[in-house]
Amino acid sequence: MGAWGVKLYQDDVACDVKEEYIIKLRAGLSNDEVTESMIKEYELSDDEPIFWLALADIQWRYGRLLDKVKENAITYIDSGKDLEKWVDDLNLLDARKKC
C-alpha cells in the first residue's frame, strides 16, 4: 500500500476504507455494524491514523459521522501522528499540513 500524493484520497488505505464503507452500507449493514467491522480490521495497524481520517471523512459525507470516529480522527490530527509518513520530505510535510 502507498500514497502518491498528500491529499486524503491519494492513499491506498484511504481509498480502501472509503470503498469498503460504501460497499458494506449498500449491502444493508447499519452504520454501526460497518464501523465496528472496519475498526476490527484496521485497529492497531500502522494504517490506523489514515483509517480514522478516511472513515471520519466518508461518514461525514454520508451524514453518518459517529462521535467516536470523529474523536479518534481529531486525536490523530492533534497528535500529528497522521503526518509521520511525510517527515522525510519537508515540502510534502508542509503540503500535507495544509490539506
C-alpha positions in Angstrom: 0.0 0.0 0.0 1.2 3.5 -0.6 0.5 7.1 -1.2 1.0 9.0 -4.4 0.2 12.5 -3.0 -0.6 14.4 0.1 -4.4 14.6 -0.2 -6.5 12.2 1.9 -7.6 10.1 -1.0 -4.2 9.9 -2.6 -3.5 7.0 -0.4 -4.4 3.3 -1.0 -5.6 2.8 2.6 -7.9 5.8 2.5 -9.4 4.7 -0.9 -9.9 1.2 0.5 -11.6 2.5 3.6 -13.9 4.7 1.6 -14.8 1.9 -0.9 -15.3 -0.8 1.8 -17.5 1.6 3.8 -19.8 2.3 0.9 -20.0 -1.4 -0.2 -20.9 -2.5 3.3 -23.6 0.1 3.6 -25.1 -0.8 0.2 -25.1 -4.5 1.3 -27.5 -3.5 4.1 -25.3 -3.2 7.1 -26.0 -0.4 9.6 -23.6 2.4 10.1 -22.6 1.0 13.5 -22.1 -2.5 12.1 -19.9 -1.2 9.2 -17.9 0.9 11.6 -17.3 -1.9 14.1 -16.2 -4.4 11.5 -13.8 -1.9 10.0 -12.4 -0.9 13.3 -11.6 -4.6 14.0 -9.8 -4.8 10.6 -7.7 -1.6 10.9 -7.2 -1.1 14.6 -3.6 -1.5 15.9 -2.1 -1.4 12.4 0.4 1.1 11.0 -2.5 2.4 8.9 -4.6 3.4 11.9 -4.2 7.2 11.5 -5.2 7.3 7.8 -8.0 4.8 8.6 -9.6 7.1 11.2 -9.3 10.2 8.9 -10.8 8.5 5.9 -13.6 6.9 7.9 -14.5 10.2 9.5 -14.5 11.9 6.1 -16.7 9.3 4.4 -19.1 9.1 7.3 -19.4 12.9 7.4 -20.0 13.0 3.7 -22.8 10.4 4.1 -24.3 12.3 7.1 -23.5 9.4 9.5 -20.4 10.6 11.4 -20.2 8.8 14.7 -18.8 10.7 17.7 -16.1 8.1 18.4 -14.9 8.2 14.8 -14.8 12.0 14.9 -13.0 11.9 18.2 -10.3 9.4 17.0 -9.7 11.4 13.8 -9.3 14.6 15.8 -6.9 12.8 18.2 -4.7 11.8 15.3 -4.8 15.2 13.8 -3.9 16.9 17.1 -1.1 14.4 17.9 0.5 14.9 14.4 0.7 11.1 14.1 -1.0 11.3 10.7 1.9 13.3 9.4 4.7 10.8 10.3 5.0 9.3 6.8 5.8 12.8 5.4 8.7 13.8 7.8 11.4 12.8 5.4 10.3 15.4 2.9 9.6 18.9 4.4 7.9 20.1 1.2 5.4 17.2 1.3 5.0 17.6 5.0 4.1 21.3 4.6 1.7 20.4 1.8 0.0 17.6 3.9 -0.4 20.0 6.8 -2.4 22.4 4.5 -4.8 19.6 3.4 
